[in-house]
Amino acid sequence: MELVLDFSVLTALASQSPLMIAWILFLKGGWVIVFIMAVWAGYQYNLLRLQGKYLGQFEKILLAIDIPKDSEQTPKAMEQVFATLSGAHSPHTKYEQYIKGHTQLSFSFEIISIDGYLQFLIRTPKVFRDLVEGAIYAHYPDAEITEVEDYTKDIPKFFPNDQYNVWGSELQLSDNEALPIRTYESFEDKLTQEFKDPLSGLLETMSRIQKGEQVWFQVIIRPIENTEWVKKHINFALKKAGKKVASEKSGSWTSSTLSMLSNLLNWFPWLQTQPSDKRENQFDFRIMNLTPGERSSIEAIERKASKIGFRSKVRLVYVAPHELYNSRRVVSSVFGAIKQLGDLTSNSLKPNKRTKTQAAYFNARRRVEARRRRIISNYKARSWYSGSKFFVLNTEELATIYHFPSITITTPYLKRTEAKKSDGPAHLPSVLIPEDKALAEDTIRKQLVGLNLDNTYYERLYRKGATQTNPTPPAKQPAASTENLSVPNNLPIR
C-alpha cells in the first residue's frame, strides 16, 4: 500500500495573507481555544475585582516602632513575633476563595530612611492591631508604638516627574525557595559567642543618605498553611540527597496499579531483575559521597521546613530629587549589605530583572518609566498581586532581614526611645504645697536642664493628627549638646 502525503492544504494556506490564515484557523476550530482563553481571562479579572473589594473592607494602619537604646534582645525575639503573627491565618473554603474572592490578609514590615533618619514601621489591618502590638510588647515590653501617617503620600505616582527620580526593584531568591538564606544564627562567632548583627550594615548604609533622599525597604508577608509547602521542600531535600521521593498521591489509581503489579511479581521470582537493587545501591552510594556543602544545604532545607513559613515579597525603592539622585552611590551600598545574607551553600536575594528600573534595547526609556510607575504604585499600595511572584520565607529568615535593633547597633540617626519605662519613686510627692510653689518651680526647671523635650523628626512629620507637616530636620549630631537648652517659662506646675 502506497502512502501519499497531500500538502495542498498547506500550500493553499501559504499563499494567503497572515490575516486570512488566522481567520481560516479560527473557523476550523481555533475559536474554541480563543473562547476558552477569553472565559479564563474574564474569570481572573472578576476574581481580582472581588478580592480587591474584599480587602477594601479592612482598614489599614501604619505603626512606628521605637525600641530602647539599651535593648539586649536578639533577632530570636523577632522570630517569636513572626510566629505569633501566624495566628492571623484564616483558612477559606474553595467557594469563598474562587467564587466570593475571600483571600488572606497581609502585613507589611518596613524600614525607611528619610533624610538619613531611620524608622521601623509595620502596616497592618486594623483588626489585627492588638495582635501586632501584643506580639511586640510580649518580647519588647519597653517599646513605644505610635500610629503615623503614610510617608509615601508626598511622592508622586507618575513618572517621568519634574521633581523626583526613582530607582526600584522587587527582590527574588537566586535559587529554589526550599534553600534558605543565611540566617542570624550564622552571624555568631562560635569562639567568642559575639553576635554580629546582619542588619547593622544595611542600617548604617541607609543612614548615610543626604537630606532630601529617601530609601524604602519593604517586606510583605502572608500567613500560609504549613502543609502547602513543607512537603514540597522535604521532597526537594530528598531528591538532592539522591533518595526516592514518595508519591504525593499514594491512594491514586496509578500507584494502586503499580503496587498490584509489584505484588504479582513476587509470585514469579524468575521475572524479577537486578536493576532495582543497583538503583538502590546507587542512591545509597550517592548519599555516602555527598560533599560537606551538599550536606549542609540538605540540613538547611530540613531546618527551614521545620519552622513556620510565610509567603513573602520584598521591595526596595530609592527616591531623590533630580539634583541629588545618584542610584550607584546609594543602591550599590544597600545591595552590598543585602548580599551578606547569602553564600555558596545557601540562597540569596537579588533584584528581579523584570521589575528593576533598568532596561536596554528596544525602546528602553519608555520601559524604564513604566517600571518606575509600577514599582512606586505597587509599593504605595503594598500590593500583593502585582509585581514578581511571591516565595516562602520562614520565621528565622524573616527575623534575619527584619528585626528591631539591639544595643550592638550604634547607628546615630536611628529612632529609639531614650530609656526603658519604669515607675516613679514611691516617695515622690503628688501635690505641691502652695507656699513652696516658687521653690518647686525653680527646682523642677533645674532638673529639666539637659533633657531633650523635642519630638523626633520623623514623628513630628508623620504622627497621626500632627499640625506641623514640614518641620525643619534637626542637625545630624551623634551626641547632641545639652548645655544651652532653655526651659520654657510657661511650664505647668501643679
N, C-alpha and C positions, 0 to 999 in steps of 0.2 A: 504494500500500500504506500503510495507516494504522498508525502506530506507537503502541502503547498501553503505558503505564508502570503497572505494578502495585505499589502501595505498601502492599498489605495486610499483607505480612510485617513491614514496619517499624511499621505501626500496631499489629499484634499484639504486637510486642516492647515498644512504648512503654507498653502497658497493663500490662506485668508489672513486678514489683519488680526493683530493681537486682541482687539476688542471683540471681533467676531468669534475668535476662538474661545474667549471667555464666555460669550453668550451661548455658544453651542454646548460647551461643557456644562454650563448651568442648566440648560434644557435637558441634557442627557443624564441628569441625576445629581449634578453639583448643587442644585437648590436645596437638597436635603442637608448637606454639610453647612451651607450658609444659614439655613433655618435654625439648625441646632446651635451654631455659634451665636446667632442673634438672640435666641432664647436664653442661652447661658450668660451672655453679656448683660441682658436686661435683668436677669435674676441677681447677678452680682452687684449691679448698680443699685437695685432696690434693697438688697441686703445691707450694703454700705449706708444707704439712706436711713434704714431702720436702726442700724447700730449707732449712727450719729444722733438720731432722735433719742435713743435710749440713754446714751452717755450724756446728752444735754440736760437730762433731768437732774443730774447730780452737780451741785455747786462745788467749784474747786477753790481752794485757798492756798496761799503761799506762806510758809513759816520760815522765819530766820532763826537759826540755832546758834547760840553762843555758849562756849564751854570755858570754865575757869582756866587760867593760865597754868595752875599747878596740878591739872588733872593728870593722873597716872594711869588712866585706862589705856589698854592696848586695843588694836583692831578686833580682838576677841569679843569685846563688849559690843561692838557694832555688828558683829556676826550674830549675836543673840538678838539684837534689834531687828535684823532682817528676818531671822527665824520667827520672831513674834508677828511680823507683818504678813507672814504666810497665812495667818489666820483669816486674812481678808479674802481668801479664795472661796468663791461661791459657785459650785457646780450647777450647770444648767442642763435641762433636758434637750434632746435633739430638736424638738418642736420649738422650744424657746430660742435656741441658737440660730436655727436656719429659717424659721418662719417669722418669729417675732423680733429677731435681731438682738436678743439679750447677749451681752458679752461681759468679759471680766474687766473690772475697773483697774486702773494702773496708778503707780506712784512715780514721781519724778524727783530724783536726788541730784542736786545741782551745786557746783562750786563755781563762783563767779569772781571776777576781778574787775572792778570799776575804778579807773584812775589809779590802779595799783592797790586798792583796798579790797581785801578778801572777805567773802561771806559764804557760809554754808546754808543752803536752803533745801526745803522739802515741799514739793507741791503735792497735795493730797486731796481726794474728795472730802468734803466737809463731814460726811457721815463717818469717816474713819479718823477724824481729828483726835478723838480720845484714844484710839488705838495707837496712833503715831506718838502722841505725847506720853502716853503711859509707857510705851516701849522705851522711849528715850529717858524719861525720868527714872525708870527702873534700874538703868545702868549708868546714867549720868544725873544723879539726884540734884546737882548744883547747876544744871544747865538752865539757861534763860531762853524761852521760846516766845517769839514775837510775830504776830501776823503782820505782813507787809504787803505793799502794792507790787504789782508785777513790774520788774525792772526792764522788761523788753518793750514796754509800751512806747518809749520815746524813740525807738529805732524803726525807721520805715520798712514796709514790706516790699516796696517796689524798687527795682534796680534796672538800669543804672540810676544812681542818685547823685544830686549835686553836692550833698554834704558828706555822705558816708561811703566807704568801700568795705567789702566783706570778703573774708575767706572762711570757708566752712566745709565740713565733711562729716559723714557718718563713719564710725569705725566698725570694722568687722574682724572676725577671727581669721588668722592666717592659715589655720589648719582645721581639721574636723572638730566640731564643737565638743566632742567627747573628751578631747585633750584639754586640760585646764591651763590657765595662765599661771605664772609664778605667783604664789600667794605670800602673805605676810610672814608665814612661819619660816620660809626660806631666807628671810632677811635678818634672822637672829644668828649672831655669832655663836657657834657651838662651844667654843673655848671659853670666851668671856661672858657668855649669856647676854651680851649687849644687843639691844634691838635697834636696827637701822630702819626708820620709818620709810616705806616706799613712797609715801605721799609728800615727803619733805621736798624733794626735787621739783615736783610739779607746783607746789605752793610757792616755793622760792622764785621759780620762773615766772609765775603769774603775777607775783607782787612787784616785778621789775618793769612793768609796762609804764608808759608815760601818761600824764594827765590828758584825758580825752579818749584814751584807748580802753577797750573792754575785751575780756576773754571769758567765754561761757563754756562750761563743761557740764554735760547733762547725761544722766543715766536713768533711763525709763525701765521700770520693771513691772511684770505682771505675775502674780502667783500662778502656779501650774500644778496639776496633779502629777505626783512623782512617778506613778506607773506609766505615764505617757513617754518618758524619756529615759528612765533608769534602765529598763530592759534593753533599749537600743544601744545605750552606752556600754553596758556589760557585754553585749554581743560583739561590739566593736573591739573590746579588750580581748575577748576570746579569739577572734579572728587574728588579731595582732600577735597573740601568743601561739597561733597555729593549732588551736583546738577546734573541735567540732562545735557548731552553734546549733542549739536545739531549735526545731521548727516552732515559729510563733503560733501556728495553728495546729497544735498536736491532735486535735479532735477532728480535723478536716478529712474529707473523703480520700484525698491523695495519701496522707500519712497512714490512714487505716488500711488502704490497699497495699502500701509498701510493707507495713507490718505483717499483713496476712501472707504476702509472698515470702517474706523472710522466715516466717514460721514453717511454711511449707518446705522450704529448702532444708530445714533441719531434719526432715524425714529422708532426704536423699544426700548423704554425705559426699558421694562422688561428684555431685554437681557444684559443691562449694569450692571456690578457688582461693588463692592466696593473696590477691591484690589488696583485699581489705585489711589483712594483717600488716602488709607492708605499709599501707597508708597510715595505720595506727602507729607503727614504729616510726614512720616518717614524721608524724606530728610530735611524738614524744622526743625524737631526736632534735627537732627544731626548738622545742621548749628548753632542752638542756643546753643549747648553744646560743641562747639569746645574749646579746651584748648588755653590759650594765645600763647603757642608755635606754635600750628597749625595755628592760626590766623596770626601770624607774618610770618610764612612760605608762606601762601597764598598771603599775601600782598607783600612779597619779590618776588614771582614769577610774579605777575602782574607788579611790578615795573621793573623787568628785561625785560619783554616783551614790556615795553613802550619805550625802548631805542634801538638805532641802534646796531645790532649784527654782529659778525664776526665768521666764522668758525676758530677754533684755535687749535694749537698743542703747547705743552710745553715740552722742553727737558732740562736736567741738566747733565753736564759732569764734572768730576774731573780727571785731568791728572797730573801725577807727575813721576819723576824718581823713580826707584825701591828703592833706599836708603831712599827716603823721603816719599814714598807712605804710607798714613795712612787714609783710607777711613772713619774709625769710627770717627776720630778726626774732619775731615772736613765735610763729608756728613751729619753726625748726627747734627752738628751745623746748617747747611744750612736748613735742613728739620725742625729743631726746629723753625727757623724763618718763614718758609712757613706755618707751622701748625696754626699760629695765624690768618690765613685767613679763618678759619672755626670754627664752633661751633655746638651745638646740634640742632639748629633750621635752619641751613644753610648748604650749600655744602662745600666741601674742596678738596684740591689737594693731591693726594697720588701717589706713584710710581706704574707704570704698571708692574705687575709681569712678563709679557711675554717679556718685553724689559729690565728689570733690570738685571744688570750683576751679578746675583747671581743664583745659581741653586743647587739642592740637588737630590741625587739618579740618577740612570740611566745615566752614562757617564757625570757627572756634569762638569768635567773640559773642555771637548770639547764644551759643550753647552755654558759655560761661555765665552770661547774665541770667539765663533761665535757671541755671543751677543755683545761683545766688538767691533768686526769688524763692525757689523751692526750699532751700535749707533754712532761710530765715522764717518762712511761713511755717514749716514743719516744727522748727524749734519753738516759735511763739505759741503754737497750738499744742505743744507736747504731743505731736501726732504719733500714733502707734501704727497706723496702716500705711502711711506714705513713707517713701524712702526705701532703704535696704531691708533685707529680710532679718528678722529677729534671730537670736541664738540663746542658748541656755547657759546661764552662769549660776553657780551655787552660792550659798551664803558666804563661804570663805573667800571666793573670788570677788564678790561684791564688796565685802568688808575691806578687801585689799585696795580697791580703786576708789572707795568712798568710805572714809571713817573720820571721825572728829579728831582734831589734833591733840596730842598729849604734850607733856612738859618737855619732851625731847625736841619739838619743833619750835624754833626761835624766830620764825619769820616776823619781822617787826610790825607789818601792816595787816596782820590777821586779827579780825574782830573776835575778842574773847572777853569774858567777864573779868573784872579786876580781882575778885576774891570769891571764896566759897561763901555761901549763905550760912548764917548762924544766928542763934537767938541773942538778944541783948543781955547785958549783965543783970543779975537779979536785983542788985541794989540801986539800979538806975531810977531816979525819981521820975514819976509820970506827970506831976503837976509842979510848976514853979511857984514859989511864994512871992506875992506881989512886991514886997519890999526888997526882994533880991533880984528884981527883973533886970535892972541895969547891969548888975554884976553877971547875971546869967547870959545876957546878950553878948557882953564882951568876951566871956569865956567860950561861948559857942563859936563866935567869929574866929577866935584864935585857934580853936580846934579844927575848923574847916579850912584853914590856910594850908595849901599843899594838896587839897583834894580836887580832882578834875570833875567838876559838876556838869560839864558839857556832854551832850549825847554824841554818839559816833556819827561819822559822815554818812554811812550807808543808811542807818535807821532814821536819821533826820530827813533823808531824801525819799525813803520809800515806806516809812511806817504808815499803817492804816490811819487815815484821818489827819495826817500831818498837814499843817498850814503852810510851812515853808517848803517849797517844792524844789528850789535850786540853791541850796546852801553853798557857801564857799568851802571847798575842801580844806581840811587842816593841813598844816605843813607836815611833810613826812620827816619825823624825827624819831629814831628808835627809842629814845628816852626823853620825854618831854620835861622841860624845866618847870618847877613849881614855885620858884622864888617870888615872882611878880604877880601871882594870882591875887585878884582882889575879890573880896566878899561882898555880895550885894547888900545895899543899905536897907532894902525892904524885906529882909529875911524875916519870915513869920515866926514869932516866938509865942508859945502858949503861956 
